[in-house]
């Protein structure tokens, strides 16, 4: 699957639950943050770190701060 399919799935799920505006806002903020901190994305994409360690970084940095759907989307 590609990112477009995942993104569409996230949107449909959020819409079904009436969360689309909140999820969209969180995604916009994250996109801005990632644009300002490209090294963070490089870290998450690096295969020098085990996958579980990259997932732990996301949990540490975003757990409880963003909706679980958005966090799971980032983990994909």
C-alpha positions, -999 to +999 in steps of 0.1 A: +000+000+000+011+035-006+007+066+016-023+078-004-043+047+005-034+050+042-043+087+041-077+080+025-083+053+051-075+076+079-098+103+065-127+078+060-123+065+096-121+100+110-152+111+090-171+081+101-165+091+137-169+128+132-133+135+139-121+148+105-116+184+115-095+176+146-075+149+128-069+172+098-057+200+121-033+177+139-019+164+105-014+200+094+005+209+126+026+177+123+034+185+086+046+220+096+067+205+124+083+179+101+090+206+075+108+226+102+127+196+115+136+174+085+163+156+105+135+141+127+119+125+096+153+112+086+157+096+120+123+079+117+131+067+082+166+054+091+171+017+090+201+022+113+176+022+142+155-009+148+118-005+139+108-009+175+131+019+186+116+042+159+081+033+171+092+040+207+104+075+196+070+082+182+052+070+213+075+091+235+072+122+215+035+121+205+018+096+228-011+113+246-005+145+226-022+135+194-052+113+186-043+076+185-054+074+149-028+100+139-001+083+160-009+050+144-008+066+109+027+080+117+038+045+127+029+032+092 
